[in-house]
Amino acid sequence: MNTTGRSEGENAFFKEFLSPKTNLREFVIRYDQALTKVTETEIEEDYVSEHKNRLINENNLILKHATSIYTRNIFEKFHEQLVESLRFRSQEIEVDGVFKIYLVRDKEGPAHFTMKLKPDTNEAYCTCTHFQFMGLPCKHVLRIFNRLEIEEIPPHFILKRWLKGANLFRIIDGTTTWDKYGCADALRLTHLWRISTQVWSNASKCDNLFKIALAGIETISTQLDQEQQKQNGSEDNNDKTVETSNNVEETVQLTNQGKLLNPITSQTMGRPIGNASKTGRIMSGIEIPPPKK
């Protein structure tokens, strides 16, 4: 999505909650309401995707595979591309190394696209760049899949953020957007919590996995205790070193204090003290007596 499209999408969403006259305090409250609405909508959509069956043709195996992995909204977009793929015809034109080149033409128009396909993994690239922009296989790729009788969506075209239950562990295409080891304590805790929740959820399905998980917890706990003791020992040594250096500095200061040095003469403001009267008043130039001969 480009910058303009992203900005227009955000404006359309926040227009329901904000106005040009909203102050900072109201903005914080309205922003929290907007996030709450987004969370509730995602929970509702996840529930519908998990428990509501979609009516499809059981003989269409690739569509059956899509309904088993995709959420409801993503499945509808995939279904649209699959239906539109029937408007095209395809032909193989050449072989380029490990890729086969196909030409996909519109049956009722001049539109045509070139697609490269790797036969061993079904990895495909189309000149329409629909997958790079939307994250779903385009109608031209699906037309070639129908031609080759491919019955399942290849892993190359499956992004984890479109799968059912992706919001449960906040998966983003298998990548993280921040450094796991150089971040704040709260981010490290959140990341560990997500990973551990997924591990314990899988381990609770049978006794064998449960025993493996318990053994792994004990091993990790022992390693963490040992590492913590090492860190505590190094910190104690550092404290002793700092204390020793402080004692040396104090000894040097006491030694220097034993030597009697001349006092430091400081500069004062105003007239010298010798030109003051008995009462402490500063005398003028006329009142100052001349020097004795």
Backbone torsions as a table, in degrees:
resi	resn	phi	psi	omega
1	MET	NA	133.5	-179.3
2	ASN	-79.9	174.5	-175.5
3	THR	-65.6	-39.5	-179.3
4	THR	-65.4	-44.7	178.9
5	GLY	-63.7	-38.6	178.3
6	ARG	-64.8	-41.4	-179.9
7	SER	-65.4	-43.0	179.2
8	GLU	-64.6	-37.5	177.6
9	GLY	-64.6	-41.9	178.3
10	GLU	-66.3	-40.0	178.8
11	ASN	-64.0	-40.9	180.0
12	ALA	-65.6	-33.2	-178.8
13	PHE	-75.1	-47.8	-175.1
14	PHE	-79.5	-9.6	179.4
15	LYS	-61.9	-28.5	180.0
16	GLU	-71.0	-24.3	-173.7
17	PHE	-110.9	-25.6	-173.1
18	LEU	-120.4	161.8	175.9
19	SER	-143.0	165.2	179.3
20	PRO	-61.2	-19.4	-178.5
21	LYS	-95.0	4.7	-178.6
22	THR	-71.8	127.1	177.8
23	ASN	-84.0	179.7	-173.9
24	LEU	-66.8	-40.2	-179.3
25	ARG	-64.8	-45.0	178.6
26	GLU	-66.4	-33.3	179.1
27	PHE	-61.1	-43.1	179.8
28	VAL	-62.2	-42.6	-179.7
29	ILE	-66.8	-45.7	-179.2
30	ARG	-66.4	-37.1	178.8
31	TYR	-63.5	-39.6	177.0
32	ASP	-65.0	-38.2	176.7
33	GLN	-64.4	-38.3	178.8
34	ALA	-65.1	-43.1	178.2
35	LEU	-64.7	-36.9	177.6
36	THR	-63.1	-40.3	178.9
37	LYS	-65.0	-41.0	178.6
38	VAL	-62.1	-43.8	-179.6
39	THR	-63.7	-44.0	179.5
40	GLU	-64.4	-38.9	178.4
41	THR	-65.0	-41.9	178.7
42	GLU	-64.2	-41.1	179.4
43	ILE	-63.4	-42.0	179.5
44	GLU	-65.1	-42.4	179.7
45	GLU	-66.8	-38.8	177.7
46	ASP	-63.6	-39.6	179.4
47	TYR	-64.9	-43.6	180.0
48	VAL	-65.0	-41.1	-179.5
49	SER	-64.6	-35.2	-177.4
50	GLU	-77.3	-35.3	-167.4
51	HIS	-115.5	-8.6	-179.5
52	LYS	-106.7	120.2	-179.5
53	ASN	-80.9	141.9	179.0
54	ARG	-98.6	141.0	-178.9
55	LEU	-80.6	115.1	-179.3
56	ILE	-137.1	168.8	174.5
57	ASN	-81.7	115.9	-176.9
58	GLU	-63.3	-21.3	-179.8
59	ASN	-77.9	-18.2	178.0
60	ASN	-86.2	96.6	-171.2
61	LEU	-70.7	-35.8	-179.4
62	ILE	-69.8	-33.3	175.6
63	LEU	-71.5	-35.5	175.9
64	LYS	-64.6	-38.8	176.4
65	HIS	-65.6	-38.0	179.9
66	ALA	-65.1	-39.6	-179.6
67	THR	-71.3	-17.7	179.3
68	SER	-86.7	-17.9	-176.1
69	ILE	-115.5	-33.6	-173.0
70	TYR	-87.7	155.4	170.4
71	THR	-71.9	172.9	-173.7
72	ARG	-63.1	-48.5	-177.5
73	ASN	-64.5	-42.4	-179.7
74	ILE	-67.8	-36.0	177.7
75	PHE	-63.6	-39.6	178.3
76	GLU	-62.4	-40.2	178.4
77	LYS	-67.8	-39.0	177.1
78	PHE	-65.0	-40.0	179.7
79	HIS	-63.3	-38.3	177.7
80	GLU	-61.9	-44.2	178.8
81	GLN	-64.3	-36.9	-179.9
82	LEU	-67.3	-39.7	178.2
83	VAL	-67.7	-42.0	-179.3
84	GLU	-68.5	-22.0	179.4
85	SER	-65.2	-20.1	179.4
86	LEU	-69.5	-14.6	-179.9
87	ARG	-80.9	-3.5	-173.2
88	PHE	-116.1	154.2	170.4
89	ARG	-120.4	152.9	-173.7
90	SER	-132.5	156.8	175.7
91	GLN	-153.8	146.2	177.6
92	GLU	-84.6	129.9	-174.5
93	ILE	-110.4	-33.6	-179.7
94	GLU	-164.3	172.9	176.4
95	VAL	-121.7	127.0	-178.4
96	ASP	-121.8	90.6	-179.3
97	GLY	67.0	-121.6	-179.9
98	VAL	-85.9	-3.7	-177.5
99	PHE	-105.0	147.0	168.1
100	LYS	-105.1	134.6	-176.9
101	ILE	-99.8	127.8	178.5
102	TYR	-120.2	148.8	175.1
103	LEU	-112.6	123.7	-178.1
104	VAL	-112.4	122.0	-177.3
105	ARG	-118.9	147.7	174.9
106	ASP	-76.8	134.4	-179.0
107	LYS	-69.2	-24.6	-174.8
108	GLU	-119.2	13.1	-178.1
109	GLY	-157.7	176.6	-177.6
110	PRO	-83.6	-2.2	-175.5
111	ALA	-65.2	135.3	176.6
112	HIS	-148.4	148.2	-176.7
113	PHE	-138.2	151.3	179.1
114	THR	-107.6	136.6	-177.8
115	MET	-131.1	137.3	176.3
116	LYS	-106.8	132.9	-176.8
117	LEU	-131.1	131.6	174.2
118	LYS	-94.9	111.3	-170.4
119	PRO	-62.7	-34.7	-174.5
120	ASP	-71.5	-32.3	-179.5
121	THR	-114.9	-3.8	-176.9
122	ASN	60.1	28.0	175.2
123	GLU	-80.3	125.2	-171.8
124	ALA	-130.5	151.8	178.1
125	TYR	-137.2	127.7	-178.0
126	CYS	-115.0	149.7	-178.9
127	THR	-72.7	-11.6	178.6
128	CYS	-77.9	-15.2	178.1
129	THR	54.5	32.1	178.5
130	HIS	-66.8	-39.1	-179.2
131	PHE	-66.4	-40.0	179.6
132	GLN	-65.4	-28.7	-176.8
133	PHE	-92.1	-39.2	-173.9
134	MET	-108.5	-20.2	-179.1
135	GLY	81.6	17.7	179.2
136	LEU	-132.8	149.4	177.1
137	PRO	-63.6	139.8	-176.8
138	CYS	-82.4	172.6	-179.1
139	LYS	-66.5	-28.9	179.7
140	HIS	-71.0	-40.8	176.7
141	VAL	-65.7	-41.5	179.7
142	LEU	-65.2	-29.9	176.6
143	ARG	-66.0	-40.8	177.8
144	ILE	-68.4	-37.9	176.9
145	PHE	-60.6	-39.9	177.8
146	ASN	-66.4	-37.1	179.4
147	ARG	-65.3	-40.3	-177.9
148	LEU	-90.2	1.9	178.9
149	GLU	58.6	45.5	174.3
150	ILE	-82.1	123.9	-168.7
151	GLU	-99.6	-9.0	178.5
152	GLU	-135.2	152.5	178.4
153	ILE	-71.4	125.4	-179.7
154	PRO	-62.7	150.0	179.7
155	PRO	-58.2	-25.3	179.7
156	HIS	-60.8	-30.4	-176.3
157	PHE	-98.0	4.3	-177.6
158	ILE	-102.9	111.7	175.5
159	LEU	-96.7	137.0	-174.5
160	LYS	-65.8	-25.5	-177.8
161	ARG	-72.5	-13.8	178.4
162	TRP	-95.4	-1.5	-174.1
163	LEU	-84.9	159.6	175.6
164	LYS	-64.4	137.7	178.8
165	GLY	76.9	9.8	180.0
166	ALA	-65.2	-32.7	-179.5
167	ASN	-72.0	-16.0	-178.3
168	LEU	-65.0	-38.0	-179.3
169	PHE	-118.6	9.4	177.6
170	ARG	53.9	54.9	179.6
171	ILE	-82.6	133.3	178.8
172	ILE	-127.1	80.3	175.5
173	ASP	56.3	30.5	176.5
174	GLY	72.0	10.2	-180.0
175	THR	-120.7	159.4	176.1
176	THR	-112.8	148.9	-176.2
177	THR	-96.2	6.6	179.3
178	TRP	-148.8	161.7	-177.9
179	ASP	-75.1	121.8	-175.1
180	LYS	-70.0	-24.4	-173.5
181	TYR	-107.6	-14.1	-179.4
182	GLY	-118.3	46.0	-175.4
183	CYS	-125.3	-178.5	-179.0
184	ALA	-73.4	164.1	-179.0
185	ASP	-60.5	-40.2	-177.9
186	ALA	-64.3	-39.5	179.8
187	LEU	-69.2	-39.5	176.8
188	ARG	-63.1	-41.5	179.3
189	LEU	-64.1	-41.7	179.7
190	THR	-64.3	-42.4	-179.8
191	HIS	-65.2	-43.5	177.8
192	LEU	-64.4	-37.4	179.0
193	TRP	-63.6	-41.8	-179.8
194	ARG	-65.5	-45.1	-179.3
195	ILE	-64.8	-45.3	-178.1
196	SER	-65.0	-36.8	178.7
197	THR	-62.5	-41.8	178.4
198	GLN	-66.6	-39.8	-180.0
199	VAL	-65.9	-46.0	-178.1
200	TRP	-68.4	-32.7	177.3
201	SER	-63.9	-39.8	177.9
202	ASN	-73.5	-35.2	-176.5
203	ALA	-72.8	-21.0	-177.1
204	SER	-82.5	2.9	-174.3
205	LYS	-81.2	-25.0	179.2
206	CYS	-154.4	165.2	-176.9
207	ASP	-65.9	-38.7	-178.3
208	ASN	-62.8	-46.8	178.0
209	LEU	-65.5	-34.2	179.5
210	PHE	-64.5	-42.4	179.0
211	LYS	-66.3	-39.8	177.9
212	ILE	-62.4	-41.3	179.9
213	ALA	-64.9	-41.3	178.4
214	LEU	-63.7	-42.4	177.9
215	ALA	-62.5	-40.3	178.2
216	GLY	-65.4	-37.2	178.9
217	ILE	-64.0	-43.0	179.8
218	GLU	-64.0	-40.3	178.5
219	THR	-64.3	-45.7	-179.8
220	ILE	-64.9	-39.9	179.8
221	SER	-63.1	-41.5	178.5
222	THR	-64.0	-43.5	179.9
223	GLN	-64.2	-39.9	179.3
224	LEU	-66.1	-39.8	178.0
225	ASP	-63.4	-43.0	179.2
226	GLN	-62.8	-44.2	179.8
227	GLU	-65.5	-36.7	178.5
228	GLN	-65.6	-40.4	177.4
229	GLN	-64.0	-39.3	177.0
230	LYS	-62.1	-43.4	179.9
231	GLN	-65.3	-40.6	178.2
232	ASN	-64.6	-39.3	177.9
233	GLY	-63.9	-40.9	178.6
234	SER	-67.4	-34.9	178.3
235	GLU	-67.4	-38.8	177.3
236	ASP	-63.4	-41.2	178.1
237	ASN	-63.2	-39.7	178.3
238	ASN	-64.6	-38.0	179.1
239	ASP	-65.5	-40.8	178.5
240	LYS	-64.1	-38.4	179.2
241	THR	-64.8	-42.7	179.0
242	VAL	-64.7	-39.9	179.5
243	GLU	-64.2	-41.2	178.9
244	THR	-63.6	-43.2	179.3
245	SER	-64.7	-35.2	177.8
246	ASN	-66.4	-39.4	178.3
247	ASN	-63.7	-40.0	178.4
248	VAL	-63.4	-41.7	179.4
249	GLU	-63.5	-40.5	179.3
250	GLU	-64.8	-38.6	178.3
251	THR	-63.0	-41.5	178.6
252	VAL	-64.3	-39.4	179.7
253	GLN	-65.6	-41.9	179.1
254	LEU	-64.5	-38.4	178.4
255	THR	-63.2	-42.0	178.8
256	ASN	-67.7	-31.1	180.0
257	GLN	-69.3	-23.4	179.9
258	GLY	-70.5	-17.1	179.1
259	LYS	-87.9	129.7	178.4
260	LEU	-87.0	116.9	-179.0
261	LEU	-113.9	160.1	177.3
262	ASN	-66.5	143.5	178.7
263	PRO	-67.6	152.0	-179.5
264	ILE	-83.6	126.6	178.8
265	THR	-82.0	124.8	-179.1
266	SER	-104.2	148.6	178.7
267	GLN	-79.6	135.3	178.4
268	THR	-112.1	159.0	179.3
269	MET	-94.0	152.5	174.7
270	GLY	88.2	-167.2	-178.3
271	ARG	-74.0	156.7	175.1
272	PRO	-62.2	158.8	-177.4
273	ILE	-68.2	-26.7	-178.7
274	GLY	-64.3	-19.7	-179.6
275	ASN	-93.4	15.2	179.3
276	ALA	-97.4	148.6	177.6
277	SER	-78.3	-180.0	179.8
278	LYS	-65.1	-30.4	-179.6
279	THR	-83.1	-5.7	-179.9
280	GLY	96.9	-1.0	-179.5
281	ARG	-76.2	140.0	177.9
282	ILE	-72.6	125.9	-177.1
283	MET	-84.2	148.6	177.7
284	SER	-80.4	176.8	-178.4
285	GLY	-67.0	-29.6	179.9
286	ILE	-72.3	-37.2	-176.1
287	GLU	-74.3	-19.2	-177.7
288	ILE	-71.5	123.2	-179.9
289	PRO	-70.5	151.4	179.4
290	PRO	-69.1	157.6	179.2
291	PRO	-68.6	144.8	-178.9
292	LYS	-71.2	142.5	176.7
293	LYS	-89.0	NA	NA
